[in-house]
């Protein structure tokens, strides 16, 4: 009973840290040119412009038709929801080997460099089947941004 009371008090004092993490989710950019703004509206100035279709971004807040996002480099701002899609993609945060099957013991196909954008076909526990240029294969999901 005392532990439950302590947890309840902690949640009442600091609810945002628990709730916000649960509500964050990943989306991808729909177009090759997407404006990121300082605030949630078209009347706010443009902060910067993304020029990478399918770039995975994390949605951390929303207001009306705008979503507050953060990218793999910790840049943040507001994007109109029409510029976002649910297509899953990843950014590789360290050099990775693409394997033919979801096992480190399967045939290696290609080595991907840090920063590479790949499209997710499907995921299993600790592995995702990805597509990049001429290769379709599996990578482990450690040190990636987008899932």
C-alpha positions as CSV (number, residue, x, y, z in Angstrom):
1,X,0.0,0.0,0.0
2,X,2.8,2.4,0.9
3,X,4.6,1.7,-2.4
4,X,1.4,2.4,-4.4
5,X,1.0,5.7,-2.5
6,X,4.6,6.7,-3.3
7,X,4.2,5.9,-7.0
8,X,0.9,7.9,-7.1
9,X,2.6,10.9,-5.5
10,X,5.5,10.7,-8.0
11,X,3.0,10.7,-10.9
12,X,1.1,13.7,-9.5
13,X,4.3,15.7,-9.0
14,X,5.9,14.7,-12.4
15,X,3.2,13.4,-14.8
16,X,4.7,14.8,-18.0
17,X,7.8,12.7,-18.0
18,X,5.8,9.5,-17.9
19,X,2.9,10.5,-20.2
20,X,4.9,12.2,-22.9
21,X,7.2,9.3,-23.6
22,X,4.2,7.0,-24.1
23,X,2.5,9.3,-26.6
24,X,5.6,9.8,-28.8
25,X,5.6,8.0,-32.1
26,X,7.5,8.0,-35.4
27,X,6.4,9.2,-38.8
28,X,8.2,9.9,-42.1
29,X,8.3,13.0,-44.3
30,X,5.9,12.7,-47.3
31,X,7.7,15.2,-49.6
32,X,11.2,16.2,-50.6
33,X,10.7,19.7,-49.3
34,X,9.1,20.1,-45.9
35,X,9.1,23.4,-43.9
36,X,9.8,23.2,-40.2
37,X,8.4,26.2,-38.3
38,X,9.0,27.8,-34.9
39,X,5.4,27.3,-33.8
40,X,2.2,25.5,-34.7
41,X,0.8,27.6,-37.5
42,X,1.6,28.9,-41.0
43,X,2.0,32.4,-39.5
44,X,5.1,31.3,-37.6
45,X,8.4,31.8,-39.5
46,X,10.3,28.9,-41.1
47,X,13.0,27.5,-38.9
48,X,14.6,25.3,-41.5
49,X,13.7,23.0,-44.5
50,X,14.0,19.3,-44.7
51,X,15.0,18.1,-48.2
52,X,14.8,14.3,-47.6
53,X,11.7,12.3,-48.5
54,X,11.0,9.4,-46.1
55,X,13.1,10.9,-43.3
56,X,12.0,9.4,-40.0
57,X,11.0,11.9,-37.3
58,X,9.5,11.6,-33.8
59,X,6.3,13.3,-33.0
60,X,6.4,14.7,-29.5
61,X,3.4,17.0,-29.4
62,X,0.5,18.2,-31.5
63,X,-1.7,21.2,-31.8
64,X,-4.5,21.4,-34.3
65,X,-3.1,20.4,-37.7
66,X,0.6,20.8,-36.6
67,X,2.9,18.2,-35.1
68,X,6.0,19.1,-33.0
69,X,8.8,16.9,-34.1
70,X,12.4,16.0,-33.3
71,X,14.8,14.3,-35.6
72,X,17.8,12.1,-35.1
73,X,20.1,15.1,-34.7
74,X,17.9,16.6,-32.0
75,X,16.5,19.4,-34.2
76,X,12.9,20.2,-33.4
77,X,10.1,22.3,-34.7
78,X,6.5,22.2,-36.0
79,X,5.3,20.5,-39.3
80,X,1.8,20.5,-40.8
81,X,0.3,17.0,-40.5
82,X,-0.3,16.8,-44.3
83,X,3.5,16.6,-44.8
84,X,3.8,13.4,-42.7
85,X,3.0,9.8,-43.5
86,X,3.1,6.5,-41.6
87,X,5.6,4.8,-43.9
88,X,8.3,3.4,-41.7
89,X,11.9,4.2,-42.3
90,X,15.1,4.1,-40.3
91,X,18.3,6.1,-40.0
92,X,21.3,4.0,-39.3
93,X,23.2,5.5,-36.3
94,X,26.3,3.3,-36.7
95,X,27.7,1.2,-39.6
96,X,25.6,-2.0,-40.0
97,X,25.7,-5.2,-42.1
98,X,22.6,-6.2,-44.0
99,X,22.0,-9.9,-43.7
100,X,20.0,-12.3,-46.0
101,X,18.0,-13.6,-43.0
102,X,17.3,-12.3,-39.5
103,X,20.5,-13.8,-38.0
104,X,24.1,-12.7,-37.6
105,X,25.0,-16.2,-38.9
106,X,23.3,-15.7,-42.2
107,X,24.9,-14.4,-45.4
108,X,26.0,-10.8,-45.3
109,X,24.8,-8.8,-48.3
110,X,26.1,-5.2,-47.9
111,X,27.6,-2.8,-45.3
112,X,25.6,0.3,-44.7
113,X,27.3,3.5,-43.4
114,X,26.2,5.6,-40.5
115,X,23.4,8.1,-41.5
116,X,21.9,5.9,-44.3
117,X,18.2,6.1,-44.8
118,X,16.4,2.7,-45.3
119,X,12.7,1.7,-45.7
120,X,11.3,-0.8,-43.3
121,X,9.4,-3.7,-44.9
122,X,8.6,-5.6,-41.6
123,X,10.1,-6.1,-38.1
124,X,10.6,-9.0,-35.7
125,X,12.1,-8.9,-32.3
126,X,15.4,-7.1,-32.6
127,X,15.4,-7.3,-36.4
128,X,13.9,-5.4,-39.3
129,X,13.6,-6.3,-43.0
130,X,14.7,-3.3,-44.9
131,X,15.1,-2.0,-48.5
132,X,17.8,0.3,-49.7
133,X,18.7,0.8,-53.4
134,X,19.3,-2.7,-54.9
135,X,19.3,-4.6,-51.6
136,X,16.6,-6.1,-49.4
137,X,17.7,-7.8,-46.2
138,X,17.7,-7.8,-42.4
139,X,19.5,-5.5,-39.9
140,X,19.5,-5.7,-36.1
141,X,17.6,-2.8,-34.5
142,X,20.3,-1.6,-32.1
143,X,21.4,2.0,-32.7
144,X,18.8,3.0,-35.3
145,X,16.4,6.0,-35.3
146,X,12.8,5.4,-36.4
147,X,11.3,2.6,-34.4
